[in-house]
Amino acid sequence: MKQRFRELIKTNRWLKCVPNSLTLCNSLCGFAAILYTLRAYERFYNSSNALSVFATSAVLICCAMIFDAFDGFAARLFNAASMHGIQMDSLADMVTFGVAPATLVAIMTHSLRDWDLNRTQEIMVYILCSVYLGCAALRLATYNVHAILEKKSGDKFSGLPSPGAAAAICVVVVFASTTNIGLKQLAVILPYYAAVLGLLMVSPIPYTHAAKWLLSVRRNRKRALLLVVMLVAVAVFRIQALTVIITLYILSGPAGWLWRKLRGETETPAPAESRN
């Protein structure tokens, strides 16, 4: 079976283009999210109905995460992993998980507060969103350096993955669009939350490698049971459950790091996620 598959790849060279095509779809989703977010500036959108615009942008970013997950899988499947693909993947992630969420937070903050921002508050929003964007760039640059040096990632790596940071912002945006929470209060908190996520991306705090965790589910009954519980919760409670799960993942890094520090344990995780 494996031999037939290898022969199929050799006779169909176009299959090696699949990973890069998926990466392109990733970046296009990010670009679409940015363009759609800018619709909030149109005259017929106010602070309440603009939430639908931001929710759609968040969904587009989440769609990009699907392409981002499958491009690495396709690269391994078709034996098409290359330095070109690694660089391209980081550039796409910068657009989708760096620029798009930062733009979403900045414009959403202005819109939800009905443009009632003084000059100082406006500059602060830009600075906080810039912290997120800058940290995403630093993380992806670090990933590129370690990819060039051929350092392999382990089951854990330091810092919050950029897709995880973007997902944390997206679920909050979608959750806000489906509930009656205080929008102005959300606008105050969201930029600070984005900045904290940015700092977590470049922190030494280890996070579980989600893809490898899922691959190990079949060999671990406890993980399999936990996965079933999460899937059932998402099926029943939808965005509320997804928001809780992603938030718990964000908090798991600092909580686990603090627990290990209190117990005097030391750990040296890999520096970044790898497409390979």
C-alpha positions in Angstrom: 0.0 0.0 0.0 2.8 2.4 0.9 4.7 1.5 -2.2 1.7 2.3 -4.4 1.2 5.6 -2.6 4.9 6.5 -3.3 4.5 5.6 -6.9 1.3 7.8 -7.1 3.3 10.8 -5.8 6.1 10.2 -8.2 3.7 10.0 -11.2 1.6 13.0 -10.0 4.1 15.7 -9.2 1.3 18.2 -8.8 0.5 16.6 -5.5 3.6 18.3 -4.0 1.9 21.6 -4.7 -0.9 20.8 -2.4 0.8 21.9 0.9 1.7 25.3 -0.6 -1.8 25.7 -2.0 -3.3 25.1 1.5 -0.9 27.7 2.9 -2.1 30.2 0.2 -5.7 29.5 1.3 -4.6 30.3 4.9 -3.2 33.7 3.9 -6.2 34.5 1.7 -8.5 33.8 4.6 -6.5 36.2 6.7 -6.6 38.9 4.0 -10.4 38.4 3.6 -10.8 38.8 7.4 -8.9 42.1 7.3 -11.0 43.4 4.4 -14.2 42.3 6.0 -13.3 43.9 9.3 -12.9 47.3 7.5 -16.6 47.1 6.6 -17.4 48.3 10.2 -16.4 51.8 8.9 -19.3 51.9 6.5 -22.0 54.3 7.3 -24.9 51.9 7.9 -23.0 50.0 10.6 -23.4 51.1 14.3 -21.8 49.6 17.4 -24.4 46.9 17.7 -24.9 45.5 14.2 -21.1 45.8 13.5 -20.7 42.8 15.8 -21.9 40.6 12.9 -19.0 42.0 10.8 -16.5 41.2 13.5 -17.9 37.7 14.1 -17.6 37.0 10.3 -14.0 38.1 10.4 -13.3 35.9 13.4 -14.8 32.9 11.5 -12.6 33.6 8.5 -9.6 33.5 10.8 -10.8 30.2 12.2 -11.2 28.8 8.7 -7.5 29.8 8.1 -6.6 27.6 11.1 -8.0 24.6 9.3 -5.8 25.3 6.2 -2.9 25.9 8.6 -3.4 22.5 10.2 -3.7 20.6 7.0 -0.7 22.1 5.1 1.8 20.5 7.5 -0.1 17.2 7.3 -0.1 17.4 3.5 3.6 18.2 3.5 4.4 15.1 5.4 1.9 12.9 3.5 3.3 13.9 0.1 6.9 14.2 1.2 6.8 17.8 0.1 8.3 19.5 3.2 10.9 22.1 2.2 12.5 25.3 3.5 10.4 27.2 1.0 7.2 25.8 2.5 8.4 26.7 6.0 9.1 30.3 5.1 5.8 30.5 3.2 3.9 29.1 6.2 5.3 31.7 8.5 4.5 34.5 6.2 0.9 33.3 5.9 0.6 33.0 9.7 1.9 36.5 10.1 -1.0 37.8 8.0 -3.7 35.5 9.4 -2.7 35.1 13.1 -0.8 38.4 13.5 -2.2 41.3 11.3 -5.8 40.1 11.0 -6.5 39.6 14.8 -4.7 42.9 15.7 -6.7 44.8 13.1 -9.9 43.1 14.4 -9.2 44.1 18.0 -8.3 47.7 17.1 -11.4 48.4 14.9 -13.7 46.5 17.1 -12.6 48.6 20.1 -13.3 51.8 18.3 -16.7 50.6 17.0 -18.0 49.2 20.3 -17.2 52.4 22.2 -19.1 54.5 19.6 -15.9 56.3 18.7 -15.9 57.8 22.2 -12.1 57.6 22.6 -9.9 60.5 23.5 -6.5 60.8 21.9 -4.7 59.1 24.8 -7.1 56.1 24.8 -6.8 55.8 21.0 -3.0 55.7 21.2 -3.2 53.1 24.0 -5.3 50.8 21.9 -2.8 51.1 19.0 0.1 50.3 21.4 -1.6 47.3 22.9 -2.5 45.9 19.4 1.0 46.6 18.3 2.3 44.5 21.2 0.3 41.6 20.0 1.4 42.1 16.4 5.1 42.6 17.3 5.1 39.5 19.5 3.6 37.4 16.7 6.3 38.6 14.4 9.0 37.7 17.0 7.6 34.3 17.6 7.4 33.4 13.9 10.9 34.8 13.3 12.2 32.5 16.1 10.4 29.6 14.4 12.1 30.3 11.1 15.5 30.5 12.8 15.1 27.2 14.5 13.7 25.6 11.3 16.9 26.7 9.5 19.0 25.2 12.3 16.9 22.0 12.0 15.9 21.9 15.6 12.9 19.6 16.0 9.9 20.4 18.2 8.8 18.1 21.0 5.5 17.4 22.6 5.8 20.8 24.2 7.2 24.1 23.1 7.7 27.5 24.7 5.2 30.2 24.2 1.6 30.2 23.1 1.3 29.2 19.5 0.2 32.0 17.2 -3.0 30.1 16.0 -3.9 29.6 19.7 -3.6 33.3 20.4 -5.7 34.2 17.3 -8.3 31.6 18.4 -8.5 33.1 21.9 -9.4 36.5 20.3 -11.8 35.0 17.8 -13.9 33.0 20.3 -14.3 36.1 22.5 -15.5 38.1 19.4 -18.0 35.4 18.3 -19.1 34.9 21.9 -19.8 38.6 22.2 -21.9 38.5 19.0 -24.2 35.8 20.5 -24.7 37.2 24.0 -25.8 40.4 25.6 -22.6 41.1 27.5 -21.5 44.7 28.1 -20.0 45.8 24.8 -18.2 48.9 26.1 -16.7 46.9 28.9 -15.5 44.3 26.4 -14.0 47.1 24.3 -11.9 48.2 27.3 -10.7 44.7 28.1 -10.1 43.3 24.6 -6.9 45.3 23.7 -5.3 44.4 27.0 -6.2 40.7 26.5 -4.6 40.8 23.1 -1.4 42.3 24.5 -1.3 39.6 27.2 -1.7 36.9 24.5 1.1 38.5 22.6 3.4 38.4 25.6 2.5 34.7 26.1 3.6 34.0 22.5 7.1 35.1 23.3 7.3 33.8 26.8 9.3 30.8 28.0 6.1 29.2 29.3 5.6 25.7 27.8 2.4 24.8 26.0 1.2 21.4 25.0 1.5 20.6 21.3 -2.2 20.3 20.3 -1.6 18.3 17.1 0.6 15.8 18.8 -1.8 15.6 21.7 -4.6 14.7 19.3 -2.4 12.0 17.6 -1.7 10.4 21.0 -5.4 10.1 21.9 -5.7 6.6 20.5 -2.9 5.4 22.8 -4.2 7.1 25.9 -7.7 6.3 27.3 -7.8 9.4 29.5 -7.1 11.7 26.7 -9.6 9.9 24.5 -12.3 10.3 27.1 -11.4 14.0 27.6 -11.6 14.5 23.8 -15.0 12.9 23.7 -16.2 15.2 26.6 -14.9 18.3 24.8 -16.6 17.3 21.5 -19.9 16.6 23.2 -19.7 19.9 25.1 -19.0 21.8 21.8 -21.9 20.0 20.1 -24.3 20.9 22.9 -23.2 24.4 24.1 -21.4 25.4 20.9 -19.5 28.7 21.1 -19.8 28.9 24.9 -18.1 25.5 25.3 -15.5 26.4 22.7 -14.7 29.7 24.5 -14.2 27.8 27.8 -12.0 25.2 26.2 -9.7 27.6 24.4 -9.5 29.9 27.5 -8.6 26.9 29.6 -5.8 26.1 27.1 -4.5 29.6 27.3 -4.5 29.4 31.1 -3.0 25.9 31.2 0.4 27.3 30.2 0.9 29.8 33.1 -0.8 27.4 35.6 1.4 24.5 34.7 4.5 26.6 34.6 3.7 28.0 38.1 3.0 24.5 39.4 6.3 23.2 38.2 8.1 26.2 39.7 6.5 25.6 43.1 7.6 21.9 42.9 11.1 22.9 41.8 10.9 21.1 38.4 12.9 22.2 35.4 11.9 21.8 31.8 13.4 22.8 28.4 10.7 22.7 25.7 11.3 23.2 22.0 11.1 26.9 20.9 8.3 26.8 18.4 5.8 24.7 16.5 7.0 23.1 13.3 5.3 22.5 10.0 7.5 19.4 9.6 
